[in-house]
Structures are given as structure tokens and as C-alpha cells.
Amino acid sequence: MIDLYYAPTPNGWKPAILLEELGVPYTLKVMALTKGVQFTPEFLAINPNAKMPAIVDHGVEGEPLAVWESAPILMYLAQKHGQFWPKVDWRFDLELTQWMFWQTGNQGPMMGQLSHFTNYAPEDSKAYGFKRYKGETERNLAVLERRLADRPFIMGEAYTIADMQAFPWVFISKKLGAPLDDFPQLAAWRETIKQRPAVQRAIDLGKAGAQHDQNASNNNVLFNQGAGHLMN
């Protein structure tokens, strides 16, 4: 059995999508991030970075295994269950790994910052941040558009964890102010993945509690974080 520490956000959707695609049993642990549960000693023992998603795999030899950060979680589960990471050769493995790291280091952070300045930043601080991260978001969308020009999925004919990793932020791109009108290949890819039943189930997890009125002006637990959040 796997415990999934989760919130209904693009980062939370990534491992949820894979677990639903795999059809393996898991226990959903929805985290009240606005209340600071990620800073409890119990959760910090699972993820020292105090972020979701994280999993704890109880089905391993010895002590339960904690895995944190979305890319390692997807890579671990795909390898363990032998699905969504085709066994081709070492070059394929390296290329897939590069796309996982690209999402982690580029698309995810840039679109996450766009989300912050669109949804949570104080009004008098929004303009420059929105302009900068909208441009960075569109640059990353262009990377995917070019990649998908001659293939249905990021790694070619096969739907893999690279697609699951990149999809969630593209899924909400329009809501962040970066529509896909100039990215037809990417829009078609988004629609194909969106129609998968496992993806729909994952995105619906915790949906009822996804909305909140917390932002950088009224919540210093989820926003405006500093070293004190971890060291006090």
C-alpha cells in the first residue's frame, strides 16, 4: 500500500495520475497546506523540503520508503511497476530522464510563478511578475510545441511519465493567462491526455476543497516563507 500526500494542484496531480493509470491501491492523504501541516515533524520526516507531493511505500522490504518530489516519485513508481517507462535502451532512458528534469527545472517553476502572480500576489506587485513569468511560460510551451511537432507524445509513440509530468501545468495554462492558441500541437496533446479516464479521476481528487481565499496578503504560512518556517 502507498500513502500519497497530496493537494489538488498541478504538482499533486502528477503522482495521482500515475497511480490511477497503474491501478495500484493507495491511501490519499489530503494536506491542508494553508494551515501549515507540511511543517509538522511528522511530515518533515517524510519530506525535509516541506512540500507535497510525497509518497510512503509500505510494500517494500524493510522499513517503509519515503519518496518526495514529483519526478522521483514518477520515476520510482514507473520502474517498480514496469509501466509507462518503455524498456528501449540507455539512450531512451537518458532522454526520458532529461525531459523529467526539464519539467522540474523549467516548466514547473516558471508556470508555478505565473500562477502565484496571477492568483496570489498583492495587487501592487503583480504586473512585472506576471509579465516575466508569462514570457517564461510561453517559452516553455514553445519547447513542448516543437517537441510534439512530429510525435504524439513527448517520448514518441508511447505515453510515458514524461507526459504525466508535463501535462498538469499545461492543463491549466489558459487559466493562468497563457492560452494555447499559438501552440496547436500542444493543444491536441493536452486534449488527448485530458480524455484519459485515469487523468480525469486524478484531477477530481480533492476537487471540492480546492478553492480557498488565502493569498500572500493574508496567509504567511503558505506564502512569504522563509527559513523560520523550517527552523523554529
Phi and psi in degrees as a GROMACS rama.xvg file:
@    title "Ramachandran Plot"
@    xaxis  label "Phi"
@    yaxis  label "Psi"
@TYPE xy
-117.363  134.525  ILE-2
-94.5439  127.178  ASP-3
-109.47  115.225  LEU-4
-88.8364  119.108  TYR-5
-144.96  150.981  TYR-6
-139.963  151.627  ALA-7
-77.0125  72.9116  PRO-8
-133.123  170.115  THR-9
-54.4517  -40.1466  PRO-10
-68.0193  -37.1264  ASN-11
-68.6715  -33.7295  GLY-12
-64.3963  -31.1328  TRP-13
-56.5242  -59.2372  LYS-14
-68.3018  -29.5023  PRO-15
-62.5144  -40.5627  ALA-16
-60.1068  -47.7324  ILE-17
-64.671  -43.8169  LEU-18
-61.2739  -39.7099  LEU-19
-67.9127  -39.0479  GLU-20
-64.4528  -40.3093  GLU-21
-71.184  -28.6918  LEU-22
72.4762  24.0181  GLY-23
-90.8799  148.943  VAL-24
-69.6106  141.097  PRO-25
-151.426  156.636  TYR-26
-105.354  123.644  THR-27
-84.4274  123.976  LEU-28
-113.074  90.6671  LYS-29
-74.8694  128.215  VAL-30
-101.911  131.291  MET-31
-84.6153  79.4814  ALA-32
-64.463  -32.6175  LEU-33
-68.4553  -15.8912  THR-34
-101.024  -3.12817  LYS-35
87.574  20.2055  GLY-36
-63.1286  -21.4169  VAL-37
-69.3515  -13.2125  GLN-38
-100.232  4.94751  PHE-39
-71.5877  150.929  THR-40
-57.189  -33.779  PRO-41
-64.2309  -41.9725  GLU-42
-78.7167  -34.6683  PHE-43
-62.9914  -25.0906  LEU-44
-70.0306  -22.1637  ALA-45
-89.3425  -46.4876  ILE-46
-134.861  104.693  ASN-47
-65.1388  -11.7333  PRO-48
-88.4141  -3.50049  ASN-49
57.542  40.3897  ALA-50
-131.929  148.896  LYS-51
-97.3468  157.046  MET-52
-87.5451  160.946  PRO-53
-150.678  156.803  ALA-54
-129.669  156.672  ILE-55
-125.383  118.77  VAL-56
-96.0691  113.248  ASP-57
-89.371  -4.2602  HIS-58
-99.5084  37.6256  GLY-59
-119.598  160.963  VAL-60
-68.798  136.636  GLU-61
83.2373  -148.729  GLY-62
-68.2908  150.457  GLU-63
-53.8234  146.041  PRO-64
-107.44  122.689  LEU-65
-93.2422  134.706  ALA-66
-130.961  130.663  VAL-67
-132.373  159.23  TRP-68
79.5333  135.742  GLU-69
-62.3407  -43.436  SER-70
-62.7837  -50.0045  ALA-71
-59.9051  -35.5916  PRO-72
-62.0592  -48.4329  ILE-73
-64.0599  -41.4469  LEU-74
-66.4482  -40.8904  MET-75
-62.9797  -49.5952  TYR-76
-67.5918  -38.28  LEU-77
-64.0095  -41.4647  ALA-78
-68.1952  -43.0482  GLN-79
-62.7514  -41.6946  LYS-80
-97.6806  -3.41613  HIS-81
65.3899  33.6735  GLY-82
-136.3  150.727  GLN-83
66.2173  14.904  PHE-84
-139.799  85.0127  TRP-85
-57.2751  140.329  PRO-86
-87.2311  98.6155  LYS-87
-113.17  -76.407  VAL-88
-163.762  -179.012  ASP-89
-67.2587  -27.9164  TRP-90
-67.1576  -41.6664  ARG-91
-61.895  -45.0588  PHE-92
-58.8947  -42.9505  ASP-93
-65.8993  -42.3117  LEU-94
-65.7386  -43.3057  GLU-95
-61.133  -43.4308  LEU-96
-61.142  -39.7349  THR-97
-62.3538  -41.1284  GLN-98
-68.0848  -34.7741  TRP-99
-63.9028  -43.6081  MET-100
-70.566  -33.9747  PHE-101
-59.4782  -45.5611  TRP-102
-63.139  -42.3953  GLN-103
-66.1939  -37.4951  THR-104
-97.9038  -12.8001  GLY-105
-126.475  -75.4457  ASN-106
-57.1566  -49.2393  GLN-107
-59.8979  -54.9965  GLY-108
-61.7024  -39.5769  PRO-109
-68.491  -42.9679  MET-110
-74.5615  -28.8401  MET-111
-64.6547  -40.7133  GLY-112
-67.8663  -36.9691  GLN-113
-61.2222  -41.4359  LEU-114
-60.4764  -41.7617  SER-115
-61.2053  -48.5341  HIS-116
-74.0701  -22.8725  PHE-117
-77.4301  -41.5498  THR-118
-108.145  -26.3945  ASN-119
-128.962  -18.3518  TYR-120
-71.8618  151.476  ALA-121
-58.2285  146.692  PRO-122
-56.1677  -39.4164  GLU-123
-77.518  -1.07257  ASP-124
-115.196  3.75861  SER-125
-78.06  -39.1184  LYS-126
-58.0808  -55.7015  ALA-127
-65.2024  -44.6375  TYR-128
-60.9183  -42.0501  GLY-129
-63.5093  -45.4796  PHE-130
-61.3672  -46.3634  LYS-131
-62.3773  -49.0193  ARG-132
-81.4159  -20.2411  TYR-133
-66.4896  -42.4656  LYS-134
-63.5501  -43.5728  GLY-135
-65.4557  -38.6575  GLU-136
-60.605  -47.4298  THR-137
-65.0701  -33.1801  GLU-138
-62.8032  -42.7853  ARG-139
-69.5475  -35.5569  ASN-140
-62.805  -35.9325  LEU-141
-66.6392  -35.4493  ALA-142
-58.5289  -46.3768  VAL-143
-68.3249  -39.5935  LEU-144
-58.5895  -44.4071  GLU-145
-66.7957  -39.8729  ARG-146
-62.7847  -37.2859  ARG-147
-88.397  5.46262  LEU-148
-62.9017  -30.4379  ALA-149
-128.472  24.4165  ASP-150
-158.558  149.293  ARG-151
-77.0272  -26.1686  PRO-152
-132.943  167.695  PHE-153
-57.9081  -39.2697  ILE-154
-97.2908  10.6433  MET-155
118.721  -126.987  GLY-156
-80.6529  -21.113  GLU-157
-95.8122  136.03  ALA-158
-77.4867  122.211  TYR-159
-131.305  179.738  THR-160
-62.4433  -21.9393  ILE-161
-63.2623  -37.9967  ALA-162
-69.022  -43.0804  ASP-163
-62.7328  -33.9635  MET-164
-70.8397  -39.0456  GLN-165
-88.7696  -24.1948  ALA-166
-61.4931  -47.3955  PHE-167
-56.3233  -40.9875  PRO-168
-70.8059  -34.5186  TRP-169
-65.6265  -35.8116  VAL-170
-55.5809  -38.9972  PHE-171
-104.468  13.0837  ILE-172
-55.8389  -44.2212  SER-173
-61.3045  -40.1539  LYS-174
-64.0202  -23.2537  LYS-175
-88.1043  -1.40462  LEU-176
95.8929  13.6707  GLY-177
-126.84  76.1474  ALA-178
-66.1078  163.098  PRO-179
-97.6408  19.356  LEU-180
-56.4639  -34.7973  ASP-181
-91.5798  8.00878  ASP-182
-131.067  69.6541  PHE-183
-63.8749  -37.3281  PRO-184
-65.6567  -41.0713  GLN-185
-67.0341  -39.4743  LEU-186
-62.7855  -40.1289  ALA-187
-67.2706  -40.6278  ALA-188
-60.9582  -45.4744  TRP-189
-57.0541  -45.764  ARG-190
-65.1091  -40.3145  GLU-191
-60.3324  -46.0561  THR-192
-72.488  -38.1579  ILE-193
-57.568  -32.1087  LYS-194
-77.885  -10.4522  GLN-195
-69.9067  129.458  ARG-196
-56.4319  -39.5768  PRO-197
-63.8437  -37.5663  ALA-198
-65.4311  -43.4869  VAL-199
-63.6343  -40.4889  GLN-200
-63.3705  -42.0736  ARG-201
-63.5837  -44.4333  ALA-202
-67.3113  -26.1679  ILE-203
-80.2592  -12.6999  ASP-204
-62.7471  125.293  LEU-205
66.2515  16.5394  GLY-206
-62.3764  -36.4536  LYS-207
-61.5056  -30.4061  ALA-208
-102.106  16.2558  GLY-209
-75.1434  -27.9693  ALA-210
-85.0731  137.697  GLN-211
-151.555  163.766  HIS-212
-105.536  20.0356  ASP-213
-83.4495  142.399  GLN-214
-153.063  -176.299  ASN-215
-67.6989  -13.6996  ALA-216
-89.789  -21.4166  SER-217
-126.782  3.98736  ASN-218
-142.836  109.922  ASN-219
-97.5933  9.00364  ASN-220
-88.5182  -52.412  VAL-221
-81.6611  -32.1117  LEU-222
-113.539  168.76  PHE-223
56.6876  39.8536  ASN-224
-77.445  149.854  GLN-225
-145.395  -171.51  GLY-226
-59.777  -30.7321  ALA-227
-61.3326  -25.685  GLY-228
-63.6838  -27.7819  HIS-229
-103.805  -22.9637  LEU-230
-104.642  -8.47577  MET-231
